[in-house]
Amino acid sequence: MPRGFRVHGQGKPCTSYHVPPNDVGLNVSSFTVTGLQAWVVYIVKISGVTSPGHGVASEVRVKTNDSVPARGPRGIRITATSNHSVKVTWDTVHVCHVHGPVVSYEVHLRDVQGESSDIMHNVSVLAEQERRLDFTSLEIYWEYGVRIKAFTTLGVGPFSVEVTGMTDEWVPIVAPSNVVPSDPETTSIRLSWYFEDKVRDVLGILRGFRIFYQLANSSSAPLQRLEVNGNNIREAEITGLEIYRFYKISVAGKTSKGHGVISEHVYMRTLGTAPGHHPVPIYIFNTSSTSLRVTWGKVPDHFHHGEVRGYRVFLEESGHSDAVVGNYTVPLSTNTSDFTGLKKFTTYSARVRAYSLFGEGPDEEVTASTDEDVPIGAPFEVRGRNTSAWSLLIEWEFDPNVRLVLGVLLGFHVHYLNINDSHALWNFKTVRDPLARQTTLTGLEEYRDYNITVTAFTRIGEGAKSPFILKRTEEHVPRAPPSNIVAINRSSTSLRVDWGEVSFPDQLGIIRGYRLIMWRTNHSAVILRNITILVPTRTFSLLGLEKYTNYTIQVSAFTIKGEGIKSEPTIAITDEDGK
């Protein structure tokens, strides 16, 4: 049996808003629901009630009238757009709290960090405009607060909860102080400083420090940096520096935006060590066969590692490192050392190193040989034999040991002198072959004695002479007739012929005898006499001749090699008969 009606419901989409359940009698046909929220759509349900319960409900959709917002806008955001400006954006008032059509917003900006309650900016924004405001000319890295309220046609709602934000960071405007370098090593310097992390000095979050260092005495040296991370660090070690170099150093605080004001420079030199490089360049060359000169340049500047005071120069015979033959210490102004009294044509190694108060640096080895000289070893076992009347074959032995040659053996000189000629001069033949051990002397004179010696020679000249040997060319035919040929008659049928010797220079051998030929004058085609007379005879009588007749006579000498030149014809006449 029906007992009445039940009225209930809730908001949509604001389901947290409810129409409280109410039961009314059968005689009630209307009901006023109170305590609802403004400008909210409600679904109201009405159902019949019996003793078992209420039945199927009918629904009615109804929207309450508008009012003023119950809350401020949502999602307020402050975004830094620079270190002097921020951007404020916001969302609409929640649909369940707006309670009417919003016509505008009022945005209040205040200085939070300055602890001021005064409103710096009060800006109205129409609802149809973009929900964004840009505030400029603000303080660097400063906190600001924003509250926003919404307006409907019926009035203004409450402020939103204040949201705070900051302008962007900048770089520190105060430099570190009391910057002190200390504890220098050869490649490092320790640096300490003072810096108070005040927000208005840093203008941001202090991330650490940036150390700047550079060679102080070089305008072209690069500026180097060392990053020190951590806002509570006030010292650092600068490493990787050059030895014994003068550095200027400064430091600055840094934020995410970079480093700020840089401190005044401080200066410190790293410690020195021995020079790190040898002088360059280093040269060595000979000045004679017993002397060498060593010259050198400077140690490169970045390898000084201290104040170079001078140089040490060592000389040793190559292959004998334990035998130093020279050791000089010279001042910085000197770049040459001469070594004398050395072995001839010998290779030496020179080393030059620089030194400072911190020790001696590395050296560089260069090598050179003393100059060549003439050989001190002479050819030996010199021997010879004639190969003709004009030539001699000369042979010898030679020890090519470099300590005897004292240079590069180029060959040999064979010297020879005709001792049979008091006016003769020494001649020589050059054999340009260091391996040669023989040569033939040609163009000599026949049957002459030659004094011979052999020398070896280098670029510098010839050396010691071998022992002299005496060799003679072969005989040849005389190159002149006998001298002083005289023919006289001894009777009407006989002639006597006398002659002298062939002059010694023209004999060209051992005169073995003479040949005499005779013919009747004006009948040269018929030789009447051809007579050989052996030495020492130099006279001959021609018998059985015709009376009172002219005869022509020629005499020549001969050696083992043959007959020489005939004399000029000599004419003689046999005597008249009756005398």
Secondary structure, DSSP 8 states (H G I E B T S, - for coil): -EEEEEEEEEESS-TT-EEEEEEEETT-------S--TT-EEEEEEEEEESS-EEEEEEEEEE------SS--S--EEEEEETTEEEEE-----TTT--S-EEEEEEEEEETTTT--SEEEEEEEETTS-SEEEE-S--TT-EEEEEEEEEETTEE------EEEE------SS--EEEEEE---SS-EEEEEE----HHHHSS---EEEEEEEETT-TTS--EEEEEE-TT--EEEE-S--TT-EEEEEEEEEETTEE------EEEE----S-SS--EEEEEEEEETTEEEEEEEE--GGG--S-EEEEEEEEEETT-TT-EEEEEEEETT--EEEE-S--TT-EEEEEEEEEETTEE---EEEEEE------SS--EEEEEEEEETTEEEEEEE----HHHH-S---EEEEEEEETT-TT---EEEEE--TT--EEEE-S--TT-EEEEEEEEE-SS-EEEE---EEEE------SS--S--EEEEEETTEEEEE-----HHHH-S---EEEEEEEETT-TTSEEEEEEEETT--EEEE-S--TT-EEEEEEEEEETTEE------EEEE---TT-
